[in-house]
Amino acid sequence: MPSTGSSGFSSVKSSGISPFLPVTSTASLPATLFHFFVFLIRLPFLTGYALLYFFLLHHLRFLPLILHKLFLWSLLAIPGIWWADLQLDGVTRGSLHRQPRSRMPHAGTVIAANFTSPIDAIYLAAVFDPVFVLCHPHSRKVRRVGLLTAVLAALSTNPQLLTVEEWEQQYAGELTTLRALLTAHPGRIIACFPESGTTNGKGILPLSPCLLATTPETAIFPVSLRYAPADVTTPVPGWKTSLAFCWRLLGKPTHTVRVRIAEAVFNTSAAVNGVASEREATRRLVETGSTRGDDVPTPEEQAFLDKVADALARLGRVKRVGLTLREKKAFVAAWNKRR
């Protein structure tokens, strides 16, 4: 598994990092019985409250924003997500309240978060109330979705495993760009998961070129979310993963979220005229199965994507890997066959 650093791809053939391997945990028989008891108590409460929120409360947009955030924090509290450790990169603990507004994601900016769990979208919605989009690993376009779709995307088979043409054809009426969304919603934050597919949080995948559709003035905030215990991550899609996620989420007494926000990164490559090399363009076209080259990043654009990926890796204390969703598709097929 090739790994990457700030200078690009490493020549090392294997990094020892398995970003698609499910995280498991073991427990003694008494602990398992206790977890089962807690699971049975929480399951009806979470199911009922989730149905109430997503099918009723979420659509009552006339209610104050603070009330919607309270609803989401209540949803997080039921499975025991009581507390989140939020820090800004380079800011000492305890001085968060003294930081300027521009140091945090705010209206007119983009959140580029790592993608590991259905909890990601709920937490971001509870704190920032963003507009969510889903990305394709090889397209500059994004698909705007609601909160529920963003949550389910961490559990379902990734449509991003399609080629660019197949993806854009399937969601033709729903695709747009980050720049267009920022123009249409100047008072909102846009949240995307540029890895395009979920991992177990142990590595950062190559990022989607969708971030390149921003202007040089748009602040992009890399945001890292990590969980303890880490077994609530869902790197392998499918109904078995969904059941295992529910068991681990509801059975454990508490869960914590470690959130780190880097300084804003700006797409200066948008002001540079460049052309991807013919060799690089050919490689990307073969990789994506596409028949066009307009989504292939130029060297300046790739350097910008590397900068965002490096920030995510530093915040999460992990490494970047060269594995793509093509490798994930092969891994999931082998994993399901073995299981």
Backbone hydrogen bonds, N-H to C=O, Kabsch-Sander energy under -0.5 kcal/mol:
donor,donor_aa,acceptor,acceptor_aa,energy
4,T,320,R,-2.2
5,G,8,G,-2.6
8,G,5,G,-1.4
10,S,3,S,-3.0
15,S,1,M,-1.0
21,L,18,S,-1.2
24,T,22,P,-0.5
32,T,28,S,-2.6
33,L,29,L,-2.3
34,F,30,P,-2.1
35,H,31,A,-2.6
36,F,32,T,-2.3
37,F,33,L,-1.9
38,V,34,F,-2.4
39,F,35,H,-2.7
40,L,36,F,-2.3
41,I,37,F,-1.6
42,R,38,V,-2.4
43,L,39,F,-2.5
45,F,41,I,-0.6
46,L,42,R,-3.0
47,T,43,L,-2.6
48,G,44,P,-2.3
49,Y,45,F,-2.4
50,A,46,L,-2.8
51,L,47,T,-2.2
52,L,48,G,-2.1
53,Y,49,Y,-2.7
54,F,50,A,-2.7
55,F,51,L,-1.7
56,L,52,L,-0.9
57,L,52,L,-2.0
58,H,53,Y,-3.6
59,H,56,L,-1.2
60,L,57,L,-1.4
61,R,59,H,-1.7
63,L,60,L,-1.7
67,L,64,P,-0.7
68,H,64,P,-1.5
69,K,65,L,-2.3
70,L,66,I,-1.8
71,F,67,L,-2.1
72,L,68,H,-1.9
73,W,69,K,-2.5
74,S,70,L,-2.0
75,L,71,F,-1.8
76,L,72,L,-2.1
77,A,73,W,-1.9
78,I,74,S,-1.5
80,G,77,A,-1.5
81,I,76,L,-2.1
82,W,80,G,-1.5
82,W,255,H,-0.6
83,W,255,H,-0.6
85,D,257,V,-3.0
86,L,84,A,-1.1
87,Q,85,D,-0.5
87,Q,259,V,-2.1
89,D,261,I,-3.4
91,V,88,L,-2.1
95,S,92,T,-1.7
98,R,95,S,-1.1
99,Q,96,L,-1.5
103,R,100,P,-1.8
104,M,101,R,-1.5
108,G,188,R,-2.3
109,T,106,H,-1.5
110,V,219,A,-2.5
111,I,190,I,-3.2
112,A,110,V,-0.5
112,A,221,F,-2.3
113,A,111,I,-0.7
113,A,192,C,-2.3
114,N,223,V,-1.5
116,T,114,N,-0.6
120,D,117,S,-1.4
122,I,118,P,-1.0
123,Y,119,I,-2.8
124,L,120,D,-2.4
125,A,121,A,-2.3
126,A,122,I,-2.2
127,V,123,Y,-1.7
128,F,124,L,-3.1
129,D,124,L,-0.9
129,D,125,A,-0.8
131,V,189,I,-3.3
132,F,130,P,-0.6
132,F,145,V,-0.6
133,V,191,A,-2.0
134,L,143,R,-2.5
136,H,141,K,-0.6
139,S,136,H,-1.4
142,V,176,T,-3.0
143,R,134,L,-2.6
144,R,142,V,-0.6
144,R,174,E,-1.3
145,V,132,F,-2.3
150,A,146,G,-2.1
151,V,147,L,-2.2
152,L,148,L,-2.6
153,A,149,T,-1.7
154,A,151,V,-1.2
155,L,152,L,-1.9
156,S,152,L,-2.0
161,L,158,N,-1.6
162,L,159,P,-1.9
164,V,288,T,-0.6
167,W,163,T,-2.7
168,E,164,V,-2.8
169,Q,165,E,-2.0
170,Q,166,E,-2.3
171,Y,167,W,-2.0
172,A,169,Q,-0.9
174,E,171,Y,-1.8
175,L,171,Y,-0.8
175,L,172,A,-0.6
176,T,142,V,-2.6
179,R,213,A,-0.6
181,L,177,T,-2.1
182,L,178,L,-2.5
183,T,179,R,-1.8
184,A,180,A,-2.3
185,H,181,L,-2.2
188,R,185,H,-1.7
190,I,109,T,-2.2
191,A,131,V,-2.9
191,A,189,I,-0.5
192,C,111,I,-2.8
193,F,133,V,-0.5
196,S,193,F,-2.4
199,T,115,F,-1.8
200,N,19,P,-2.3
204,I,319,K,-1.8
205,L,203,G,-0.5
208,S,194,P,-2.1
211,L,208,S,-1.1
212,L,209,P,-1.8
213,A,210,C,-1.6
214,T,211,L,-1.0
218,T,215,T,-1.4
220,I,265,V,-2.2
221,F,110,V,-3.3
221,F,219,A,-0.5
223,V,112,A,-2.1
224,S,260,R,-2.8
226,R,258,R,-2.1
228,A,256,T,-1.9
232,V,229,P,-0.7
233,T,230,A,-1.3
234,T,116,T,-3.1
238,G,155,L,-2.6
242,S,238,G,-1.7
243,L,239,W,-2.2
244,A,240,K,-2.4
245,F,241,T,-2.8
246,C,242,S,-2.2
247,W,243,L,-2.3
248,R,244,A,-2.4
249,L,245,F,-2.7
250,L,246,C,-2.6
251,G,247,W,-2.0
252,K,248,R,-1.3
255,H,80,G,-2.4
256,T,228,A,-2.3
257,V,83,W,-1.2
258,R,226,R,-3.5
259,V,85,D,-3.0
259,V,257,V,-0.7
260,R,224,S,-2.2
261,I,87,Q,-2.0
262,A,222,P,-2.5
265,V,220,I,-2.9
267,N,215,T,-0.6
267,N,218,T,-0.6
268,T,266,F,-2.1
270,A,267,N,-1.5
271,A,268,T,-1.6
272,V,269,S,-1.5
274,G,272,V,-0.7
281,A,277,S,-2.9
282,T,278,E,-2.4
283,R,279,R,-2.2
284,R,280,E,-2.4
285,L,281,A,-2.3
286,V,282,T,-2.2
287,E,283,R,-2.1
288,T,284,R,-2.4
289,G,285,L,-1.5
290,S,285,L,-1.0
296,V,293,G,-1.2
302,Q,298,T,-2.8
303,A,299,P,-1.9
304,F,300,E,-1.4
305,L,301,E,-2.2
306,D,302,Q,-2.5
307,K,303,A,-1.7
308,V,304,F,-1.8
309,A,305,L,-2.5
310,D,306,D,-2.8
311,A,307,K,-1.7
312,L,308,V,-2.1
313,A,309,A,-2.4
314,R,310,D,-2.5
315,L,311,A,-2.5
316,G,312,L,-2.2
317,R,313,A,-0.7
317,R,314,R,-0.6
318,V,313,A,-2.3
319,K,202,K,-0.6
320,R,4,T,-0.9
321,V,204,I,-2.6
322,G,2,P,-3.7
328,K,324,T,-1.8
329,K,325,L,-2.3
330,A,326,R,-1.6
331,F,327,E,-2.5
332,V,328,K,-3.1
333,A,329,K,-2.0
334,A,330,A,-2.1
335,W,331,F,-3.0
336,N,332,V,-2.7
337,K,333,A,-1.8
338,R,334,A,-2.3
339,R,335,W,-2.4
